[in-house]
Amino acid sequence: MTFNEGARLDSGRVKSGGGGGGRGGKLALGGGAGGLIVLVLALLFGGGDAESILGQLSGASDTSNQSGGSEGLENCKTGLDANTNVDCLVVGTVQSLDDVWASQLGSQTGVAYVRPEVQLFSGSTNTGCGNATSAVGPFYCPADATAYFDTSFFQVLVDRFGSSGGQLAQEYVVAHEVGHHIQNQLGDIGRAQQDPQGAESGAVRVELQADCYAGIWASQAAVIPDPNTGLPFLAPLTQTDIDDALSAASSVGDDRIQQASSGRVNPEGWTHGSSEQRQSWFATGYRTGQVSACDTFSARDLNNPPALTR
C-alpha cells in the first residue's frame, strides 16, 4: 500500500460522472492502451491518420451522467481509503501530483503550476476535444485542460497487457496524464500533432516526456509534505513499487502492443515509444527529479536518455 493512511483526501478535487462541453478538432493525448491498440493497428503500415481514428473512437453519443460533480467520491477521506478504493486512489494521486508540481514546476522552470481538472467517467463522456468512450483509455484534453479516467482501464492494463496490478502502476497512469498537462503549461504539447508518428516523431517524444514527468512525481511524492497535514501523500516507495510503475510503462510500449496484435513491429507507426524507452524515460525522471532531464526533444538517441548514459 503506497498511501500514508493519515493523508487527508479532498473528494471535491476530482469530478465524477461526466465531462465538459464538446468542441471538435483537438487531439486528446493518452498514455492508455485502450485507444492505443486501435491506433497501432490502424497505423501499423503507416497509412492511418491518428486524429481521424481517435475521432471515430470518440464518436459514440454521450451516455454518461453530465452533472460534473463528485458523486460517489464522498467516502474518499483518508489515505486508507486511497489504499482500498481505486477511485479514491485517483483522488489521492492527483492531490499528491498537485503538491509535487506546485513545489517543483515554478522553482525549476519559472512557470507557476496551474492545477488541471480531473474527471472520472464510465462508458463515455463529453470533453473539450469531443465525445470520448472508454475504448480510448485514459487521456488528457488540452482544450479543456482536463485529464479523463475510466478506472476500469487499470484492470484492462493487467488482463490484456500484462501490467502489474500494483498501486504505483495505476498511479503512474494518472501521473503520465498530468504530465501532459505540464507539457501544456510549458508549451510543448502541440509537438505531437506537428509530427504524429514514427520512432523519432514528435508524438513519441511528447509521450516519453510525459513518462519522464511521471518519474519526477514518483521521486518526490514520498518527500514533499501536503500543507494540510504535514505528511506526504505517499509512504516511502519500495523497489517493488517502482517495478510496478515500470511494468505499466512497459505494457503500453508500441513495440509490445504491435507484436501482440500483429506479430510484427513497425517503428514507422509508433506514437508512444517502445517499452524500453518508456521505462528508461520514467527512470530518468525518477532518478534526477529534474524537468531539464526530461528534454526528449533534444535527445539524439531516445533509447539512451542523457541522464542515464554512462
C-alpha positions as CSV (number, residue, x, y, z in Angstrom):
1,M,0.0,0.0,0.0
2,T,1.5,3.3,-1.1
3,F,-0.6,6.0,0.7
4,N,0.1,7.2,4.2
5,E,-3.1,6.2,6.0
6,G,-3.2,9.6,7.7
7,A,-3.2,11.5,4.4
8,R,-6.3,13.7,4.1
9,L,-8.2,13.5,0.8
10,D,-10.4,16.2,-0.8
11,S,-13.1,14.4,-2.7
12,G,-14.0,17.6,-4.4
13,R,-10.7,17.7,-6.2
14,V,-11.8,15.1,-8.7
15,K,-15.2,15.2,-10.6
16,S,-17.1,12.1,-11.3
17,G,-19.9,11.3,-13.7
18,G,-19.3,13.3,-16.8
19,G,-17.2,15.8,-18.8
20,G,-17.1,19.3,-20.1
21,G,-18.6,20.8,-23.2
22,G,-17.6,19.2,-26.5
23,R,-15.5,21.1,-29.1
24,G,-14.2,19.1,-32.0
25,G,-10.8,19.4,-33.8
26,K,-8.4,18.9,-30.8
27,L,-6.5,15.7,-30.5
28,A,-6.5,14.2,-27.0
29,L,-3.3,12.7,-25.7
30,G,-3.3,9.4,-23.9
31,G,-1.0,7.1,-22.1
32,G,-3.5,4.3,-22.0
33,A,-3.6,1.2,-24.2
34,G,-7.4,1.0,-24.9
35,G,-7.3,3.6,-27.8
36,L,-3.6,3.0,-28.3
37,I,-4.1,-0.6,-29.6
38,V,-6.6,0.6,-32.1
39,L,-4.3,3.4,-33.2
40,V,-1.4,1.0,-33.6
41,L,-3.4,-1.5,-35.7
42,A,-4.6,1.4,-38.0
43,L,-1.1,2.9,-38.2
44,L,0.8,-0.4,-38.4
45,F,1.7,0.2,-42.1
46,G,1.9,4.0,-41.9
47,G,-1.3,4.6,-43.7
48,G,-3.6,5.9,-41.0
49,D,-4.5,9.3,-39.6
50,A,-4.3,9.2,-35.8
51,E,-6.6,12.2,-35.3
52,S,-9.4,10.9,-37.5
53,I,-9.1,7.5,-36.0
54,L,-9.4,8.9,-32.5
55,G,-12.5,10.9,-33.7
56,Q,-14.1,7.6,-34.8
57,L,-13.2,6.0,-31.5
58,S,-14.7,9.0,-29.7
59,G,-17.8,9.4,-31.9
60,A,-20.3,7.5,-29.7
61,S,-23.1,9.5,-28.3
62,D,-22.5,10.6,-24.7
63,T,-24.5,8.4,-22.3
64,S,-22.7,9.4,-19.1
65,N,-24.0,11.5,-16.2
66,Q,-23.1,15.0,-17.1
67,S,-23.6,16.5,-13.6
68,G,-19.8,17.2,-13.3
69,G,-19.9,16.8,-9.5
70,S,-18.1,14.4,-7.3
71,E,-20.8,11.8,-6.8
72,G,-19.5,8.5,-5.4
73,L,-16.3,10.1,-4.1
74,E,-17.8,11.3,-0.8
75,N,-16.2,8.4,1.1
76,C,-12.7,9.3,-0.2
77,K,-11.4,10.9,3.1
78,T,-8.1,9.4,4.0
79,G,-5.0,7.6,2.6
80,L,-6.6,4.4,3.9
81,D,-9.5,4.9,1.5
82,A,-7.0,5.5,-1.3
83,N,-5.3,2.2,-0.5
84,T,-8.6,0.3,-0.7
85,N,-10.7,2.1,-3.4
86,V,-9.5,2.8,-6.9
87,D,-11.5,6.0,-7.3
88,C,-10.1,7.3,-4.1
89,L,-6.6,6.2,-5.4
90,V,-7.1,8.7,-8.3
91,V,-8.1,11.4,-5.9
92,G,-5.1,10.9,-3.7
93,T,-2.7,10.6,-6.6
94,V,-4.0,13.9,-8.1
95,Q,-3.6,15.7,-4.8
96,S,0.0,14.3,-4.5
97,L,0.7,15.5,-8.0
98,D,-0.6,18.9,-7.1
99,D,1.7,19.1,-4.1
100,V,4.8,17.9,-6.1
101,W,4.2,20.1,-9.2
102,A,3.3,23.2,-7.1
103,S,6.7,22.8,-5.4
104,Q,8.8,21.8,-8.4
105,L,7.4,23.4,-11.6
106,G,7.9,27.1,-10.6
107,S,11.2,26.6,-8.9
108,Q,12.6,24.6,-11.9
109,T,11.1,26.4,-14.8
110,G,9.7,29.8,-13.6
111,V,6.2,28.7,-14.7
112,A,3.7,28.6,-11.8
113,Y,1.7,25.3,-11.6
114,V,-2.0,25.6,-12.5
115,R,-4.0,22.6,-11.4
116,P,-5.6,20.6,-14.2
117,E,-9.2,19.4,-13.9
118,V,-9.6,15.7,-13.4
119,Q,-12.7,13.8,-14.4
120,L,-13.8,10.2,-13.7
121,F,-16.3,8.7,-16.1
122,S,-17.8,5.4,-17.1
123,G,-18.6,4.3,-20.7
124,S,-18.4,7.7,-22.4
125,T,-18.1,11.3,-21.8
126,N,-18.2,14.7,-23.5
127,T,-14.9,16.7,-23.5
128,G,-13.4,19.8,-24.9
129,C,-11.8,17.5,-27.5
130,G,-15.1,15.9,-28.5
131,N,-17.0,12.9,-27.3
132,A,-14.9,10.0,-26.0
133,T,-15.5,6.4,-24.9
134,S,-13.7,4.2,-22.5
135,A,-12.0,2.5,-25.6
136,V,-9.7,5.5,-25.8
137,G,-8.2,4.7,-22.4
138,P,-7.1,7.5,-20.0
139,F,-6.3,10.7,-21.9
140,Y,-5.6,14.4,-21.5
141,C,-7.5,17.1,-23.4
142,P,-5.6,20.3,-23.9
143,A,-8.7,22.2,-25.0
144,D,-10.3,22.0,-21.5
145,A,-7.1,21.2,-19.6
146,T,-8.7,18.1,-18.1
147,A,-7.4,14.5,-17.6
148,Y,-10.1,11.9,-18.0
149,F,-10.1,8.4,-16.5
150,D,-12.4,5.4,-16.6
151,T,-10.8,3.4,-13.8
152,S,-11.9,0.1,-15.3
153,F,-8.8,0.6,-17.5
154,F,-6.5,-0.3,-14.7
155,Q,-7.8,-3.9,-14.8
156,V,-7.6,-3.9,-18.6
157,L,-3.9,-3.0,-18.2
158,V,-3.4,-6.1,-16.2
159,D,-5.7,-8.5,-18.0
160,R,-4.9,-7.6,-21.6
161,F,-1.4,-6.0,-21.5
162,G,0.3,-7.9,-18.6
163,S,1.0,-4.9,-16.4
164,S,1.5,-5.4,-12.7
165,G,-1.6,-4.7,-10.7
166,G,0.3,-2.8,-8.0
167,Q,-0.9,0.7,-6.9
168,L,2.1,2.5,-8.4
169,A,1.3,1.0,-11.8
170,Q,-2.1,2.7,-11.5
171,E,-0.7,5.9,-10.1
172,Y,1.8,6.0,-13.0
173,V,-1.1,6.3,-15.4
174,V,-2.5,9.2,-13.6
175,A,0.9,10.9,-13.3
176,H,1.5,10.4,-17.0
177,E,-1.7,12.2,-18.0
178,V,-0.9,15.1,-15.6
179,G,2.5,15.1,-17.3
180,H,0.7,16.1,-20.5
181,H,-0.8,19.0,-18.5
182,I,2.7,20.1,-17.5
183,Q,3.6,20.0,-21.2
184,N,0.5,22.1,-22.0
185,Q,1.7,24.7,-19.5
186,L,5.2,24.7,-20.9
187,G,4.0,25.0,-24.5
188,D,5.3,21.6,-25.7
189,I,2.2,19.6,-26.1
190,G,1.5,20.7,-29.7
191,R,4.6,19.0,-31.0
192,A,2.7,15.7,-31.1
193,Q,0.3,16.9,-33.7
194,Q,3.1,18.5,-35.8
195,D,4.8,15.2,-36.2
196,P,2.3,12.5,-35.3
197,Q,4.0,9.1,-35.9
198,G,7.3,7.3,-36.2
199,A,10.1,6.2,-33.9
200,E,11.7,9.6,-33.7
201,S,8.4,11.6,-34.1
202,G,7.2,14.5,-32.0
203,A,4.3,12.3,-30.8
204,V,6.7,9.7,-29.4
205,R,8.9,12.5,-27.8
206,V,5.8,14.0,-26.2
207,E,4.7,10.7,-24.7
208,L,8.2,9.8,-23.4
209,Q,8.5,13.2,-21.8
210,A,5.2,12.6,-20.0
211,D,6.6,9.4,-18.7
212,C,9.7,11.3,-17.5
213,Y,7.4,13.8,-15.7
214,A,5.6,10.9,-14.1
215,G,9.0,9.8,-12.8
216,I,9.7,13.2,-11.4
217,W,6.5,12.9,-9.4
218,A,7.4,9.5,-8.1
219,S,10.8,10.8,-7.0
220,Q,9.1,13.5,-4.8
221,A,5.8,12.0,-3.8
222,A,7.0,10.5,-0.6
223,V,9.1,13.6,0.3
224,I,7.1,16.7,-0.3
225,P,4.5,17.1,2.5
226,D,0.9,18.1,2.0
227,P,0.5,21.6,3.6
228,N,-2.8,20.5,5.2
229,T,-1.3,17.6,7.2
230,G,2.5,17.9,7.1
231,L,2.6,14.4,5.7
232,P,3.5,13.4,2.1
233,F,0.6,11.6,0.5
234,L,2.8,8.6,-0.3
235,A,4.8,6.4,2.0
236,P,8.4,5.8,1.1
237,L,8.5,3.9,-2.2
238,T,10.0,0.4,-2.3
239,Q,11.8,-1.2,-5.3
240,T,8.6,-3.2,-5.7
241,D,6.6,0.0,-6.1
242,I,9.0,1.3,-8.7
243,D,8.9,-2.1,-10.5
244,D,5.1,-1.8,-10.6
245,A,5.4,1.6,-12.4
246,L,8.0,0.3,-14.8
247,S,5.7,-2.7,-15.6
248,A,2.9,-0.4,-16.5
249,A,5.2,1.8,-18.7
250,S,6.4,-1.3,-20.4
251,S,3.0,-2.8,-21.0
252,V,1.9,0.1,-23.2
253,G,5.0,0.3,-25.4
254,D,4.3,0.5,-29.1
255,D,6.5,-2.5,-29.9
256,R,4.9,-4.7,-27.3
257,I,1.4,-3.9,-28.5
258,Q,2.3,-4.2,-32.2
259,Q,3.9,-7.6,-31.6
260,A,0.9,-8.9,-29.6
261,S,-1.7,-7.6,-32.1
262,S,0.0,-8.3,-35.4
263,G,3.1,-10.4,-34.8
264,R,5.4,-7.8,-36.1
265,V,7.0,-4.5,-35.0
266,N,6.8,-1.4,-37.3
267,P,8.5,1.7,-35.8
268,E,7.1,3.8,-38.6
269,G,3.7,3.5,-36.9
270,W,4.9,4.3,-33.4
271,T,3.1,7.0,-31.4
272,H,4.2,6.4,-27.8
273,G,7.6,4.8,-27.9
274,S,8.9,1.3,-27.2
275,S,8.6,-0.5,-23.9
276,E,12.2,0.0,-23.1
277,Q,12.1,3.7,-24.0
278,R,9.0,4.3,-21.8
279,Q,10.7,2.6,-18.8
280,S,14.0,4.5,-19.4
281,W,12.4,7.9,-19.5
282,F,10.3,7.2,-16.4
283,A,13.5,6.1,-14.7
284,T,15.3,9.3,-15.8
285,G,12.6,11.5,-14.1
286,Y,12.7,9.3,-11.0
287,R,16.5,9.3,-10.7
288,T,17.0,13.0,-11.4
289,G,13.8,14.8,-10.3
290,Q,14.7,17.4,-12.9
291,V,12.4,18.9,-15.6
292,S,15.5,19.7,-17.6
293,A,16.5,16.0,-17.7
294,C,13.2,15.2,-19.5
295,D,14.0,17.2,-22.7
296,T,13.2,14.4,-25.1
297,F,13.0,16.9,-28.0
298,S,16.8,17.5,-27.8
299,A,17.7,13.8,-27.2
300,R,19.7,12.4,-30.1
301,D,19.0,8.8,-29.0
302,L,15.7,8.1,-27.4
303,N,16.9,4.7,-26.3
304,N,19.6,6.3,-24.1
305,P,18.4,9.3,-22.1
306,P,21.3,11.6,-21.4
307,A,20.8,11.3,-17.6
308,L,21.1,7.6,-17.8
309,T,24.0,7.4,-20.2
310,R,27.3,6.4,-18.5
